[in-house]
């Protein structure tokens, strides 16, 4: 049996109930006969009987009605059969090496994924790695679910220096200002940080890349509003409650009729990173890094 587990044991205690006991019970339930169950499990009939008795003692319930020539499950046995089958299936799935090699690669992002290269990445991955589905998941936190184990890798913006994470910088994106579409600032072709300093800054500390430190210490917005995700950030700006600063891909992937995006001419670009956990690396992460790198190079060269 996989990883050295035996189907049944003749030396069982009330508290030593393991997966092998569930397999024995399921064989009895499916065969409806101790002799056939023993044959199926390559055990003696007394060993199977003792296995069943130990399981019943542990559960404090009779699982099989032995009062007739043909075994039948009691109501408790029928209820337990479903739970036992689910547990055995979950275990077999967890330790199946084939499923481990081909389990989906979950790629997290907080708001703009891989910018304009998101679709090329997804399409080329599907063509070049058909055995490993790539699932793109939006998770609103600083590491897009990576530290919480919700994803296997994540596309992140801004510097990330957290223990246990490895990162690869793929490209940089210019910053843009996001202003109400009917504001005087929207009539400008480009803006500077000084143009925004008298406005209320809408900040997303959960997954955003902008803080007041982006402005010079002597010319920062005096008031701020905080939001928890990109949708609320856009809605707040559209409602003319303030302005925001983001990377250029947001303008492409998150257009909003109430928001105008304008280039910022005096801010540093935002690095776009691919990150993963060093201690729990999905086997396909290396291939994802290589493909993302290649697509970023092609994008910079204009050959994508």
QUIGI-V220824 format. One record per residue. SS is DSSP state (a for helix, b for strand, c for the rest). PHI is phi as a letter, one per 30 degrees, with the letter a starting at -180 (999 if undefined). NEAR is the number of other C-alpha atoms within 10 Angstrom. Layout:
BEGIN
SS&PHI&NEAR ; SS&PHI&NEAR
END
This chain:
BEGIN
c&999&6 ; a&e&8 ; a&h&6 ; a&i&6 ; c&d&10 ; c&d&14 ; c&d&18 ; c&b&23 ; c&b&15 ; c&d&14 ; c&c&10 ; c&b&16 ; c&c&12 ; c&e&13 ; c&c&11 ; c&c&11 ; c&c&15 ; c&b&15 ; a&e&15 ; a&d&16 ; a&d&22 ; a&d&23 ; a&d&19 ; a&d&25 ; a&d&28 ; a&d&20 ; a&d&20 ; a&d&25 ; a&d&20 ; a&d&12 ; a&d&15 ; c&i&16 ; c&a&17 ; a&d&23 ; a&d&17 ; a&d&15 ; a&d&23 ; a&d&20 ; a&d&13 ; a&d&13 ; a&c&18 ; c&h&12 ; c&b&17 ; c&d&14 ; a&d&17 ; a&e&13 ; a&d&17 ; a&d&27 ; a&d&18 ; a&d&16 ; a&d&25 ; a&d&22 ; a&d&19 ; a&d&21 ; a&d&24 ; a&d&17 ; a&d&15 ; a&d&14 ; a&d&15 ; c&i&10 ; c&a&13 ; c&d&17 ; c&c&24 ; b&b&21 ; b&d&14 ; c&c&13 ; c&d&8 ; c&c&7 ; c&d&8 ; c&c&10 ; c&d&16 ; b&b&18 ; b&d&19 ; c&d&15 ; a&e&13 ; a&d&13 ; a&d&21 ; a&d&14 ; a&d&12 ; a&d&18 ; a&e&19 ; a&d&11 ; a&d&13 ; a&d&18 ; a&d&15 ; a&d&12 ; a&d&15 ; a&d&16 ; a&d&11 ; a&d&11 ; a&d&12 ; a&d&12 ; a&d&13 ; a&d&11 ; c&c&12 ; c&d&11 ; a&d&11 ; a&d&9 ; a&d&12 ; a&d&13 ; a&d&13 ; c&c&15 ; c&d&16 ; c&e&17 ; b&c&19 ; b&c&19 ; b&c&26 ; b&c&27 ; b&a&26 ; c&c&23 ; c&a&25 ; c&b&21 ; c&h&24 ; c&c&25 ; a&h&18 ; a&d&15 ; a&c&16 ; a&d&15 ; a&d&12 ; a&e&14 ; a&d&18 ; a&d&16 ; a&d&12 ; a&d&14 ; a&d&19 ; a&d&14 ; a&d&9 ; a&d&11 ; c&b&15 ; c&d&11 ; c&d&13 ; c&b&17 ; c&d&15 ; b&c&20 ; b&c&13 ; b&c&18 ; b&b&18 ; b&c&16 ; c&b&20 ; c&d&18 ; c&a&21 ; c&d&19 ; c&c&25 ; c&h&27 ; c&i&22 ; c&d&23 ; c&d&19 ; c&d&9 ; c&i&11 ; c&d&14 ; c&b&25 ; c&c&23 ; b&a&31 ; b&b&28 ; b&c&26 ; b&b&28 ; b&b&27 ; c&i&18 ; c&d&13 ; c&b&15 ; c&b&9 ; c&b&10 ; c&e&9 ; c&i&11 ; b&c&17 ; b&c&17 ; b&b&21 ; b&b&15 ; b&d&19 ; b&c&19 ; b&a&19 ; b&b&17 ; b&b&17 ; c&d&16 ; b&c&24 ; b&b&25 ; b&c&26 ; b&c&28 ; b&b&27 ; b&e&25 ; c&d&19 ; c&c&13 ; c&d&14 ; a&e&9 ; a&d&20 ; a&d&18 ; a&d&11 ; c&d&10 ; c&d&10 ; b&a&15 ; b&b&18 ; c&b&15 ; a&d&19 ; a&d&14 ; a&d&12 ; a&c&22 ; c&d&19 ; c&d&15 ; c&c&18 ; c&d&19 ; b&d&24 ; b&c&25 ; b&c&25 ; c&c&20 ; c&d&15 ; c&d&17 ; c&b&22 ; c&d&24 ; c&c&18 ; c&c&20 ; c&b&15 ; a&d&15 ; a&d&8 ; a&d&13 ; c&d&17 ; c&e&12 ; c&e&9 ; c&c&7 ; c&b&13 ; c&c&19 ; c&e&20 ; c&d&11 ; c&b&12 ; b&b&15 ; b&b&14 ; b&c&14 ; c&b&18 ; c&c&15 ; c&a&19 ; a&d&20 ; a&d&12 ; a&d&14 ; a&d&21 ; a&d&23 ; a&d&16 ; a&d&21 ; a&d&23 ; a&d&22 ; c&d&13 ; c&i&16 ; c&c&16 ; c&l&22 ; b&b&28 ; b&b&24 ; b&b&26 ; b&b&22 ; b&d&28 ; a&d&23 ; a&d&19 ; a&d&20 ; a&d&20 ; a&d&12 ; a&c&15 ; c&b&13 ; c&d&12 ; c&b&16 ; c&d&9 ; c&c&18 ; b&b&26 ; b&c&22 ; b&c&27 ; b&b&22 ; b&d&20 ; b&c&24 ; c&c&14 ; c&b&12 ; c&b&15 ; c&d&12 ; c&d&17 ; b&c&20 ; b&d&18 ; b&c&22 ; b&c&22 ; b&c&24 ; b&b&24 ; b&a&26 ; b&d&20 ; c&d&12 ; c&d&9 ; c&b&11 ; c&d&13 ; c&d&19 ; c&d&15 ; c&c&18 ; a&d&19 ; a&e&11 ; a&d&13 ; a&d&19 ; a&d&18 ; a&d&12 ; a&d&16 ; a&d&25 ; a&e&17 ; a&d&14 ; a&d&19 ; a&d&20 ; a&d&15 ; a&d&13 ; a&d&14 ; a&d&10 ; a&d&9 ; c&i&8 ; c&c&8 ; c&d&12
END
